[in-house]
Amino acid sequence: MSGWRTASAPAKLNLALVVGPLRPDGKHEVVTVLEKLELVDTVSMRPAGSTSVEGFAGDTLVRSALDAVSAAGGGDIRFEARLVKRIPVAAGLGGGSSDAATALFLANGLLPKPLAGAELERLAGSLGADVPFFLHHGPQLGTGDGTALEPLELPRDYTVVLAQPHGKTKSSTADVYAAFDARTGAAGFEERRGHLLEVLEQVRSTGDLARLPPNDLASSPLAAELVVLGAVRADATGAGPTVFGLFADPLDAVRAAEALADRAATWVTKPA
């Protein structure tokens, strides 16, 4: 599109997610391993007389991102954005957060004086805990409320099967965390955190990822089925309901996706 700038907004996986107690700021302490995927939305943008977002009626985050950049840049520039959605919505794959981060990046590049990286990171964190991750390259370890990031060296030579069970909708993030608190899920956080960090130090191959602890917020029987179908690791991502399986053999991944197709929408993808 003439005059437009376009970028891909990748989905993410929580390869591991350990959750702790509430922090003084009302958020939960987390330790999570984050990875991007080749499954992407597309965000296009250009300067405009007024800010608008087309392509996804349910958007709130991209509009908030554009308003934040406009305000930080002095309020003299507005943006027209168009979204092409491929990442399933409310699936634990971070599509909205990724779209918002990509919008921040594109809008910042259109400012007469682009914001420094630290300011862009601050804006991302104000939009949501997952948003800053999408401003970084490669797998990251998220700590604190999830916005404190540091790069990880992890194997990426696997194929990913994503399975979103038919008829299963994501509970709100607030409800998922409320249920976690109600079952005293934070008990033993330090031990789980220590185990996760110890495993990360020892990861050398895709098979080693099998030792990562299970997701503290969500689970699914489909994870066990993916392991039976050949996944070296399978778990829910984020707050669910989508389940992922990591396969060393791409053909096994395709067969697994086909085997689950009667019970779930499936995608076969790779780390981005």
Long-range contacts (C-beta under 8 A, 24 or more apart in sequence): 1-44, 1-46, 1-82, 3-46, 4-44, 4-45, 4-46, 4-82, 5-44, 5-45, 5-46, 5-106, 5-109, 5-110, 6-42, 6-43, 6-44, 6-45, 6-106, 7-42, 7-43, 7-102, 7-105, 7-106, 8-40, 8-41, 8-42, 8-43, 8-102, 9-40, 9-41, 9-42, 9-43, 9-87, 9-95, 9-98, 9-99, 9-101, 9-102, 9-134, 10-36, 10-37, 10-38, 10-39, 10-40, 10-98, 10-134, 10-272, 11-36, 11-37, 11-39, 11-40, 11-87, 11-93, 11-94, 11-95, 11-98, 11-162, 11-269, 12-36, 12-37, 12-93, 12-94, 12-97, 12-98, 12-130, 12-133, 12-134, 12-237, 12-238, 13-37, 13-93, 13-160, 13-237, 13-244, 14-92, 14-215, 14-237, 14-238, 15-139, 15-154, 15-209, 15-212, 15-233, 15-235, 16-196, 16-212, 16-213, 16-215, 16-235, 17-215, 17-216, 17-217, 17-237, 17-238, 18-189, 18-192, 18-193, 18-196, 18-213, 18-216, 19-177, 19-180, 19-185, 19-186, 19-189, 19-216, 19-217, 20-186, 20-189, 20-190, 20-193, 21-186, 21-189, 22-181, 22-186, 23-144, 23-145, 25-145, 27-129, 27-145, 28-145, 28-177, 28-180, 28-186, 29-144, 29-145, 29-186, 29-189, 30-129, 30-142, 30-143, 30-144, 30-145, 30-146, 31-141, 31-142, 31-143, 31-193, 31-196, 31-197, 32-141, 32-142, 32-143, 32-146, 33-139, 33-140, 33-141, 33-142, 33-152, 33-154, 33-196, 33-200, 33-212, 34-133, 34-139, 34-140, 34-141, 34-142, 34-149, 35-139, 35-154, 35-156, 35-271, 36-134, 36-138, 36-139, 36-271, 36-272, 37-93, 37-160, 37-162, 37-269, 37-270, 37-271, 37-272, 38-269, 38-270, 38-271, 38-272, 39-86, 39-87, 39-93, 39-162, 39-267, 39-269, 40-86, 40-87, 40-98, 40-272, 41-83, 41-84, 41-85, 41-86, 41-87, 41-95, 41-98, 41-99, 41-102, 42-83, 42-84, 42-86, 43-81, 43-82, 43-83, 43-99, 43-102, 43-103, 43-106, 44-81, 44-82, 44-83, 44-84, 45-79, 45-80, 45-81, 45-82, 45-103, 45-106, 45-107, 45-110, 46-79, 46-80, 46-110, 47-77, 47-78, 47-79, 47-80, 47-110, 48-78, 48-79, 48-80, 49-78, 50-78, 51-78, 51-79, 51-80, 51-81, 52-80, 52-81, 53-81, 53-82, 53-83, 54-80, 54-81, 54-82, 54-83, 55-82, 55-83, 55-84, 55-85, 56-83, 56-85, 56-99, 58-89, 59-83, 59-96, 59-99, 60-96, 61-96, 61-97, 61-99, 61-100, 61-127, 61-128, 61-131, 62-96, 62-99, 62-100, 62-103, 64-100, 64-127, 65-100, 65-101, 65-103, 65-104, 65-107, 65-123, 65-127, 65-131, 66-103, 66-107, 68-104, 68-123, 68-126, 68-127, 69-103, 69-104, 69-107, 69-108, 69-111, 69-115, 69-123, 70-107, 72-115, 72-119, 72-123, 73-108, 73-111, 73-112, 73-113, 73-115, 76-112, 77-110, 77-111, 77-112, 79-103, 79-107, 79-110, 81-106, 88-164, 88-242, 88-265, 90-169, 90-170, 91-164, 91-170, 91-241, 91-242, 92-170, 92-218, 92-236, 92-237, 92-238, 92-239, 92-240, 92-241, 92-242, 93-162, 93-237, 93-238, 93-242, 94-130, 94-133, 94-134, 94-238, 96-128, 97-127, 97-128, 97-130, 97-131, 97-133, 97-134, 98-130, 98-134, 100-124, 100-127, 100-128, 100-131, 100-134, 101-131, 101-132, 101-133, 101-134, 101-135, 102-134, 104-131, 104-135, 105-135, 130-238, 139-271, 141-200, 152-200, 154-200, 154-203, 154-209, 155-203, 155-204, 155-205, 155-206, 155-208, 155-209, 156-270, 156-271, 157-206, 157-248, 158-206, 158-209, 158-232, 158-246, 158-247, 158-248, 158-270, 158-271, 159-246, 159-247, 159-248, 159-249, 159-250, 159-253, 159-268, 159-269, 159-270, 160-244, 160-245, 160-246, 160-247, 160-253, 160-268, 160-269, 160-270, 160-271, 161-226, 161-231, 161-244, 161-245, 161-247, 161-253, 161-256, 161-257, 161-260, 161-266, 161-267, 161-268, 162-242, 162-243, 162-244, 162-266, 162-267, 162-268, 162-269, 163-222, 163-226, 163-242, 163-243, 163-244, 163-245, 163-257, 163-260, 163-263, 163-264, 163-265, 163-266, 164-241, 164-242, 164-243, 164-264, 164-265, 164-266, 165-220, 165-222, 165-241, 165-243, 165-263, 165-264, 166-263, 166-264, 166-265, 168-241, 169-241, 170-239, 170-240, 170-241, 171-239, 171-240, 173-239, 176-217, 176-218, 176-239, 176-240, 177-217, 180-216, 180-217, 185-216, 185-217, 192-216, 206-232, 206-246, 206-248, 207-232, 207-248, 209-233, 209-246, 215-240, 222-260, 222-263, 222-264, 225-259, 225-260, 226-256, 226-260, 229-255, 229-256, 229-259, 229-260, 230-255, 230-256, 231-256
